[in-house]
Amino acid sequence: MPNYETLLADATRLPVAERIHLIDAIWNTLPADSLPPLSDEWIAEIQRRSAEYDSGSAETVPWEQVKAEAMRRVERTVPDASR
């Protein structure tokens, strides 16, 4: 079975878009109760944004659109020597 160093070395050789997909896939395997606690600053920001959303003053964008735009930006702006 590969160890951490081998897996990381293999992952760093993937193109950027594939590394992002891998990160997302690994993140989705984590149990919800294993995530690290949020800092007070993050909690305050979440509460502020939630209040904006609840009041209707926040402009929202669907996650699929945000993710697709991020992937387009990565492909255009991040050179990847492994390609």
N, C-alpha and C positions, 0 to 999 in steps of 0.2 A: 504494500500500500504506500503511495507517495506521501512524503512528509510535507510540512508547511512550506519549507524553503523550495522544494521542487515544484509544488503547486504554484507558489508565487512567481517563481522564475518562468514557468510555462505561461502563466497569465500575463506577465509583462510583455511577452512576445506577441500577444494578440493585438489586432488593430484596435484602436480606441473604441469604436462602436461596439465591438464584441466584448471588450472589457467592461463597458457600461452595462451591457446585457447580463454579463456574468455577475457583476455586483448586485444588480437588481434581483437576479435569480437566487443568489445566496442570501440576500437580505430577506427575501420572502420565505426562506426556510426557518428563520428564527422564531421561536415561540414568543408571543406577545409579552409574557411575564419575564423574559430574559433581557429585555432592552434596558439600557442604562437610564438612570433617573435624569430628568431634565433640570437644568439650572434655574435659579430664580428669575434670571433675565429672560430665558426662553418661556417660562410660564407666564410672565408678565406680557410678553409679546403675543403669545397665543391668546391670552385673555383680551388684549386690546383688539386683535384682529377678529376674534369671535364676536366681540361687542359691535364692531363695524358691520360684520356680516349679519348679525341679528337685527341691527337697525335698518338694514337695507342700503347702507351707504357704501358698501364694498362692491367693486366691480369684480365679478368672478370669471374664471376661464376654466373650461373642463380640463381635467388632468391629462386626457389623451392629447389635447392640443398643446399643452405645456410640454409634455414629454416629447412629442413629435418635433416641436420647435427646438428643443434642447438638442435632440439628436441631429437635426439639420445643422445647427451651429457648430457642434463638435466636428462633424464631417467637413465643414467648410474651413474652420479656423484652427484646428489642432493638427499640426503635422505629426505623422506617425512613422517613425523610422523603420518599423517592422513590416511595412507594406512592401 
